[in-house]
Amino acid sequence: MSVAYSDLETEIAGYLQIDTDDVDKFAIEKTVNRAQLLLLNVLPATFLMNAVKTKRLNLIENEDLQYPTDLVRTMNLWIDYAAAITATNTGRPVRIVQDMDINQAANVDLVPTTDFPLASMGAFGGWELRPIPSANVTEGLRVKYIMKLPTISATQPCILQDNLVSLLVFVATSYSATVNNYSREKSDRFWEKFMIELQMMAPKIHKRVEGSHGYLRNFVGYQELLRNPQRG
């Protein structure tokens, strides 16, 4: 199923209590897409099945790896330092850590080896791998990740699952209500509507997002969230 942008726009305009001729003043197309990105970043993968993707990547001698261009967040990595990953050779699971110096292991149990590899999300634009590949290996890494969905527009409908549309609308309304300081009260009210529905759908995610309104409003769409290795 899909939802036309015009339907989303009309619903958000109604919540904002503005004329549909004024929607451009409230950046609704932009906030709808920022809201979609937020949902891709925080929701469990079970809610985002049409955004889950797997891809095989080449290992390059003495090099870390760049993210796929459509990556939002990493779910799992598997690696083989000597042979291509296939249906029968699934590779070794990679332990993913965030924002740490992976060259400085806290104890011997954390020292990465080819049998127990490690990847850090701390590098800009890619994974830091340890051990670093010592040879080129075609399709030596497999990644499962949440990918970017198409940008919602007049010609591209929203393809999120139907049960996520209300979340999208509430977040976009909250964002649009802050444009030109239109209504902080509406922004807070619709963020609260989003949080109530999120709590019913995914209580653990609700607890993680709770209290983050200002942070997510200011930074969603930038590297702070795109580099976050949350597991689905």
N, C-alpha and C positions, 0 to 999 in steps of 0.2 A: 504494500500500500504506500501511497505518497500523499502529501498535503501541499497544495498549491501555495506559493508565496502570498498571493493575493488574499487567501483565506487567513493566513497567519497575520498579515498586515491589518486586515479588517478587525480581527479579534483584539490585537494589541492596541489599535487606535481606540476601540471601544473602551478598553480598560483605562487608557490614558484620558479618556473623555475629550478627544480631539477630533476635528473633522478629518476625513480621509484625504482631503486636499492638502493637509498640513503634515503628512507623514514624513516628508523629506526633512522637515525641521527637526525631527526627533531621531534621525539616523536609524530608522527601524530595520532596514535591510542589513546594515552593519551590526546592529545589536542582535538580530536573529542569528547571524553567523557566529558572533562571539558566544552566544548562548549555546549554540550547537557544539562549539569547540569545548566549552566548559563541560557539557555532558559527556563528550568523548574522553575527557580527562579524568572525570571522577566516578563515572558509573561502572559497576561490575560488567565484565565482558558478556555475561549472560543476557544483559539488556541491549547489547550492541552487536548482535550476531552478524549483521550485514556490514559491520565495520572491522571484523576480525580478519586478519590476513596473515599468511605465512609466505616466507620468501627465503631463497637460498642465496648466499653471498659468497664471493671469493675472498679467501685469505691472502694477504700480501705480505711477503717476507719483511720482517722488522717494522711493520706498520699496524696502527690501530685501524678501526673501521668507521666509515662514515654511516650515518643513519640513512635509511631509505628516504627519499624526498617526501613521501606521503606519510611518514611516521608521526603519530601523536604520542603514544606511549608504548613502552616495551612490556610484553607479558612474559615471554620465555625466550631463552637462547640455548642452542645446542651447538657444539663445536667438535670437529675432528681435525687435529693438527697434521694428519698425514694422508687422509683420503677424503673423497667427496662424500657428503651426506646423501644417503639414498633411502628408499623405502625399507631396506634391510639393514643399512648402517645408519642408525639414528643419531649417532654422535653422543658426546658427553654433555649432560646438563651444565649450564654455566650459572654460577651463583652471581646474582646482581646486587651490587651495593651502590650507595648514593653518596656523592660529595665527600669522598675520603681519599687520602693519598694511598693508592693501592700498592705502592712500593714500600709502605711502612706497615707491615702486618702487626696487629696488636699482640698476637701470640702464634706459636707454631701451628696451631690448628687452622689458622687463617691463611697460611702461606699457600699461594696458588700453585698448582702443578698441572701438567697436561691431563692428568686423571681427575683433578678437582679444580677446573679453571674458574676464573673470576673476571667479571666485567664491571667497570665503574661507569656511571652516568655523569660523572663530574666534568668530563671534557665537553667543550663546546662543539656541537654538531656531530658527535659520534661516540662510540663506546671505546673506552680504554680496555684493552685485553691483557690479561696476565695468565700464563706467560704470553709474551708477544710471539706471533707466528715466526718460526725460524725458516719457513719455506713457503712458496706460493702453493696454494691448494684451491683448485677450482671447486666452488660450492662447498667449501669446508665449514661454513657456518649456516645454520638455519635459525630464523627469527620468527616468532609469532608476536604480532603486535596489533594495536588498534590504529587503523589508518584514518586519514582525513576523508571525510565525506564531501561530495560535491558542494561547492558554494551555492547557497540558496539564493535564488533570484527570480525575476519575473519569468524566465525561461527554464529554470531548474527548480522543481519542487523539492520539498524536504522529504528525505527517504528514511528518516529515523523511524523506529517501530512506533506504531500508533499510540501505545501506552506512554510514550515519552513526549508527545506533542504538548501536553499541558505543562510539563516541566519547562520545555523550550519557551513557551509563551510567557510563563511567569517570570523566567529569568530575563528574557528580552524586554518585557515590560518594565522590570526593575531597572535594567540598564538605561532604557530610553527615558525613563522618568528623571534621570540625573542630567540629561542633556540640557545645557544652558540653565542648570539649577531649576528645572521645571517644577519638580515636586519631590522633595526628600521623603515626605510622608508616603507617597505612592511607591517610591522605590523600596522603602523598608517594608511596606505592606505586601508587595508582590514577592519580595524575597522571602518573607515569612510564609506565604502561600507555597512557594517552591519548597521550602524546608519542611513544611508539614507533609506535603506529598512525598518528598524524598524519604522522610522518616518512615512512612508506611511501606514504601517500596524497598528501601535498602537502609535499614537502621544503622549498620556499621558505617556506611558512607556518610550518613547524616551526621554522626558524631564527629567525623573527620572534617566535614565542611562547616559545621556549626561555628559561628563566630568569625567566619572568614569573609564576610560580605565585602568589606572594603578592599581586602587584598585581592579577591577574585575579580572584583569590578575593575580594579586598576591594572591588573597584570594578565588576566586571561588573554591568550593570543600571543603572548610574548614567551621568551625562553624559560621564565621561571616555572611555568607549567609544562611546556613542551619537553623539558628535560627531566620531568618527574617520573621515575620508574615505578609508578603504582601498578600493582598487579590487579588484573581483572578478576 
